[in-house]
Amino acid sequence: MKRIRQGLLFFVFIVSIALVVQPAISEAKDFHSKIFADLAREAKKSVVYVFVGANLFSDSPVITGAGAGFFVGDDGLIVTADHIIKAGGTEVGVTLFTKEKFKAKIVARRSDIDLAILKIEGDTKGKVYPLKLGDSDKVEDGDIVMAIGHPMSFLWSITVGVISGRRMNEEKEYLQTDTAINFGNSGSPLLNLEGEVIGIVSGIAQGAQNISLAIPSNVVRDMFDQGPDRK
């Protein structure tokens, strides 16, 4: 009888823990889900679709390269990956989240670090939502990150992953991430959970899965501070 009573007490104890823990787990999942949803909703407005080529605003555009970019600062400057611009063409265009299209000019290029800065030509009052550059030196392995871009022409797509490490490639440091990255993600901002840009998507490891490289945000900050060569 004593054993039965002990067994019943143990069962009640386990059930009590389950009743307490399960709602907590559910609340934690809802909390993190809301963080991602809120972050994506706000950051999407800051991301643009960048395309280069010829006759871009005609009925027969010729697009030679495309990717993503994002606003930094209230003056409408856009950071993107230089290899998008390097694809060639006589014109650069930008599509905002509102689907409005604008011509853009190249303000600066640094092919050695795969960065370019653009500026929209036209009235963008009330349409610029800049992202804040975070401190990439504070990024740690395992940090959760989000990328917003246009993989395979699926515009303004959200992918989430973690920082996998730091890697050197051609004497340059990159942030490695397992965030799903595909063609069209180049120039996408890599965001931390505070909504700060800690990296700019530059490329993927050919022949591998879930190995992508991003330029640290402090490299972008240095480019602005040093006064890059202007075009």
N, C-alpha and C positions, 0 to 999 in steps of 0.2 A: 504493500500500500504506500509505503514511504517512497519507493522508487517511482511509482505512478505519479505521486504528488510532485516529486522533483522533476519528472519528465514534463508534466503539465506546466510547471513554473518556467522551465527552460523554453518551452514552446511559446508561452505568453511573452517571455522576454524577447525572443527572436521576432515575433510578430510586431511587438512594440517598436523595436529598432527599425523594422521594415517600414512601418507606418510613418516614422519620423524621417528616415533617410530618403525614401522614394520621392516625397514632395520636394525635398531639398535638391535632389538630382534634377528633377523636372524643372524647378525654378532656375537652377544654374544653366540648364540648356536654353531655357527661354531667355535668360539674361544675355548669354553670349550670342544667341540668334538675333536679338534686338540690337546688340552692338554692331554686328555685321550689317544688318539692314539699314540702320541709321547712318552708318559710315558710308555705305554704298550710295544711299539716296543723296547725301550731301556732296560727296566727292565726284559723282558722275557729271555734275554741272560744270566741273572744272576741267574735265577731259575733253579733248577735241580729236577729230579725225583729220589727219594730215595726208594730203595726196599731192603728187607731183607729176608733171607731164606737159602736154601741149593742148591748147584749145580746151582747157578745163571747164570753161564756162559757156561752151557752145553746145550744140545738139549732138556733136560727135567728138567727145573728149577722148584723148589718148592718155591713159594713166600708166606711168612707168614704175611708180613706187607708191606705197601707202603704209601708214602705221598710225601711231597715236602720239599725242603731245598733251601738255597741260599748262594752265596759266600759272605764272608766278608773278606776284606784284600787281598793283592796281593799274599799271600802265599798259596792260594787255600783252606783255611779253609771254611767249610760249616756248617751253623747253621740249625738245624732241631728240631723236637719235639721228646723227648725221648721215648714217648710211641710207636712210630714207631719202634724204636730199640728194645723195650721191647717185641714186638710181637714174638721175638724168631728167632733163626736161627744161622747158623755158619758163614754166609757171609753177607756183606753189599755191595750193588752195587749202582752206581749213573749213571744216563743218563743225558747228557748235552742237551742243546737246539738244538745242531747240530745232535742229536740222537746218538752220540758216547757214548759207555758204558765203565765204569771203575770200578774196585774194589776200595773199600774205607775202611779205617780203622777208628776205634773209637778213637778219641783223648781225649775226656772228656765226662762225663755224669753227669747230676744232675737231678735225678729222682724226687727230691722234688719240683723242679720248672719246670719240664717237658721240659728240654733242653738237647740237645746233640750236640757235635761238631765232625765233620768228616773231614777227609783229603783224597783226591784222591790219589791212588797209581798209579803212571805213569806220563808220560810227559804231562803236561797241558799248556805248554808255548803257550801264545797267545789265550788261551781258557777260561781264568778266567776273569770274569767281576764283580768285587765286588760291592755290594750295600753299601751305607753309612747308618750308624745307626743314626737316628734322636733322638731328645730329647723328650721322651714320657711324661715328666712332663709338657711340653708346649702344649700338645694335649688338645683340647677343645671339649665339646659336640657339635655336628653338623658339625665338620670337615669332609670333604669329603676324603674317603680312597679307595684304590684299592687293591684287593687281586689277586695274581697269583698263581695258583696251578693246581692240577690234580683231580678235583672232579669226582667221579665215573669213573675214568680212562679216562676222557676227558682231555687229556694232555694240559698243558699250557693254561688253561682257565682263562679268565679275568672276575672279578665281581667287581662292584662298589657299595658303600654305604656310610654311615656316622657313626661317633662315636656316640653311643647312651648314653654312660655314663661310669662310673667306678664302678666296682662291686668287692666285697670281696667274696672269695670262699676258705674255709679251711685256713683262715687267710692270704691269698695271694690276692694281687690286680690284677685285669684284666681290660682290655679295652673291653667294650661291643660294638658290631657293628651289624648293620642290613645287612651288606654285605652278599650276598648269599654264604653260606659255606656248604659243604657236605663232606662225607667220601672221603678221598684223598686230602683234603685241609690242613690237619694237617702239620705244618711246613712251610706253605706258608707265605711269607712276606706280611705285611699289610703296604701299602705305602701311604705317603701323596702326595700332588700335586707337591712337589719338588723332588719326587723320593726317599725320605728317608724312611727307615724302622722305623716305630714307634710301630710296634707290630708283634708278631709271632703267627699265628693261632694255638690255642691249642685244642679247642673243640666246640661243639654246645650244646645248651640246649635241652635235650631230650623231645620230646612231644611238642615243641614250634616251631614257624616259625620265621626266621630272628632274632634269638637271638644267637649270637656266641661270644666266648671269645678269646681274644688274650693276650699273655704275653707282657707286656710293654717292649719296646726296651732297656730301662735303666737297666732292669734285666739282659739282655744279656751282656750289657757293664760291669755291676758289676761282672758277672761270669768271664769275661776275666780279669778284674782288680784284682780279688781276687785269681786268679790262681786255677782253679777248680781241683778236684782230677782227675788224668790222668789214662787212661786205656791202 
